[in-house]
Amino acid sequence: MKSLKIAIAGLGTVGVGVIKILEEHSAMIAARTGRRIEIVAVSASNRSRDRGIDISGYDWADNVLDFAARDDVDMVIELIGGSDGVAKELAQQSLSNGKSFVTANKALIAHHGAELAQSAEDNNIAMRFEASVAGGIPIIKSIGEGLAANRLTKVYGILNGTTNYMLSQMEATGKDYGEILEETKLLGYLEADPSLDLDGIDAGHKLAILGSVAFGVKTDFDNVYMEGIRRIKLVDIEYARELGYRIKLLGISSLSDAGLEQRVHPCLVPKSAPIAIVDNGFNAVVVDGDYIDRTFYEGRGAGEGPTASAVVADIIDIARGRSGPAFFVPIGEMQEARPVSISDRNGPYYIRLHVEEQPGVIADITAALRDEDVSLHIMLQKGSEQDGTVYVIMVTHETHEKRVMNALDQIDSLSSVIDKPLAIRIENL
Ligand SMILES: NC(=O)c1ccc[n+]([C@@H]2O[C@H](COP(=O)([O-])OP(=O)(O)OC[C@H]3O[C@@H](n4cnc5c(N)ncnc54)[C@H](OP(=O)(O)O)[C@@H]3O)[C@@H](O)[C@H]2O)c1
């Protein structure tokens, strides 16, 4: 069979990894697909940068958009990044010129996935984005193919390796957030815009894609609730452990009669839950369905090898002639789901208050909770800090999000309360 001719746009961490795999495993991949994968051209911003690999055998394009117009290119691989700009233009032009398209770009798919999948469908061409979610875990294929017999009800997981690393390191070393943040920066683990990691946006992109694949609903990133890890202190990790929990930044999506729930936020999860022991740069995804009950997937969430492995798997899939819809159902069959607001959540909460040690403080706090009908399951108060302040930790019974937030607003206005109160949702998974 004729070789598959590909062009690679972007030669950073992932692009270099893709070239290494395609070169090292070329014979094995040819045997598995029945055809050779041939890199015909590459592009990046800076031609003279040393990338640690020899790219002199490939054509160089100063403008990646040239790939979309070349007759000798069957498939374009976009490994540049960003939801708009050149990545989006390259996707649009490649698909409308009949080139199949593979990307690792979660921001692009979270924002424009439906529109691009429509273009792929209109042009009868394949588009794939396995590497955009959970790096080395083949979760999109598992959901779209392996679990295709099931009505899926819930998908959740640890979708950002950097924040999982930070939370794991806080617990392992006993260092506070600020110190671990500096160390993580030095290791180069944070995105160029750290907010993508720290504020849950990267996990939000991945969750929107996962929900879309799992439930056959149009990707709706605008309605993902996102809260990151910036307010987590070492005391929270320590108290959580004492209470039998660990703190994880989870993305949770479910589809029910109420609509589509999509939220990313720190959670207290029971120490015994399989997801609680997934540490450092690892990701994990749990998928619940009507006939499989529960499935659990774990693997490296990012990095050159795992991410490039997922990109090459997509290339192989298309080389084998698989060209079904990108989200596994035709765009015309995808539902527009009604968003469920975070303020409709019901469940228990961990609350951390930092207060001045004065008579009557606890009475004021419990009065605010009573006014909102929030009942307490546990209340902990340990010896005071050196400055005469004290942390008060509370665990509520199952209650309504709005009631907790109203009570915390009231508590925040008390003169004896020092820091803004923090509530962390408890997920008994
Ligand atoms: N890194 C990971 O672990 C990981 C995991 C999952 C998904 N992803 C996704 O994979 C994609 C690539 O990530 P990465 O980590 O490989 O990024 P990266 O290391 O920053 O590489 C980006 C590449 O794009 C090139 N580039 C930038 N603007 C360009 C332009 N206008 N035209 C042509 N090339 C351009 C850069 O060129 P220069 O090298 O010359 O500057 C660089 O080679 C992103 O969408 C990312 O979200 C990454």
The ligand as a Gaussian input file, in Angstrom:
#p B3LYP/6-31G(d) Opt

LIG

0 1
 N        4.252000      18.617000      26.721000
 C        3.346000      17.753000      27.127000
 O        3.590000      16.927000      28.004000
 C        1.964000      17.754000      26.514000
 C        1.020000      16.805000      26.975000
 C       -0.241000      16.763000      26.363000
 C       -0.547000      17.657000      25.373000
 N        0.379000      18.602000      24.969000
 C        0.005000      19.532000      23.928000
 O        0.860000      19.332000      22.800000
 C        1.077000      20.553000      22.127000
 C        2.578000      20.831000      22.026000
 O        3.103000      20.877000      23.340000
 P        4.683000      20.931000      23.611000
 O        4.846000      20.697000      25.067000
 O        5.409000      20.094000      22.647000
 O        4.972000      22.468000      23.320000
 P        6.373000      23.188000      23.108000
 O        7.467000      22.346000      23.642000
 O        6.210000      24.580000      23.580000
 O        6.517000      23.194000      21.504000
 C        5.756000      24.011000      20.697000
 C        6.381000      24.019000      19.322000
 O        5.607000      24.839000      18.462000
 C        6.498000      25.626000      17.691000
 N        5.789000      26.831000      17.248000
 C        5.325000      27.854000      17.971000
 N        4.702000      28.748000      17.178000
 C        4.801000      28.268000      15.925000
 C        4.387000      28.731000      14.666000
 N        3.715000      29.877000      14.526000
 N        4.663000      27.982000      13.569000
 C        5.330000      26.801000      13.694000
 N        5.753000      26.312000      14.865000
 C        5.482000      27.041000      15.965000
 C        7.673000      25.914000      18.605000
 O        8.802000      26.269000      17.829000
 P       10.259000      26.504000      18.470000
 O       10.674000      25.183000      19.030000
 O       11.103000      26.904000      17.317000
 O       10.072000      27.559000      19.504000
 C        7.809000      24.556000      19.282000
 O        8.608000      23.697000      18.522000
 C        0.275000      21.615000      22.912000
 O       -1.002000      21.757000      22.361000
 C        0.174000      20.975000      24.301000
 O       -0.945000      21.444000      25.023000
 C        1.625000      18.653000      25.530000

